[in-house]
């Protein structure tokens, strides 16, 4: 088979004849399509970069929030432990806690100067 005789052969390009505008229009369309595709690819990469940056910042903020919440949980556990020990130390001397059990008992004791709240003991 002679080179250039196959109409599907794309290994060569024909230069348009000087009077032909069809070839130059096709070339112009290809150039415009490539430029448009280049711009779209650039915008896509920018969006990906922006999304990655946003996710990174969000991750850092969530890590900071998590650390603050863990610190607060630790403080609250220590406070609960302290309050439990205060309650345990007070129970033997308190007569107000021997009342009928309910979740919240408000009772005055010693002329209204001492108020008690019965608390259910939960393991910490």
Secondary structure, DSSP 8 states (H G I E B T S, - for coil): --TT--TT--SS-----TT--HHHHHHHHHHHHHHHHHHHHHHHHHHHHHHHHHHHHHHHHHHHHHHHHHHHHHHHHHHHHHHHHHHHHHHTT-SGGGS---S---EEETTTTEEE--------
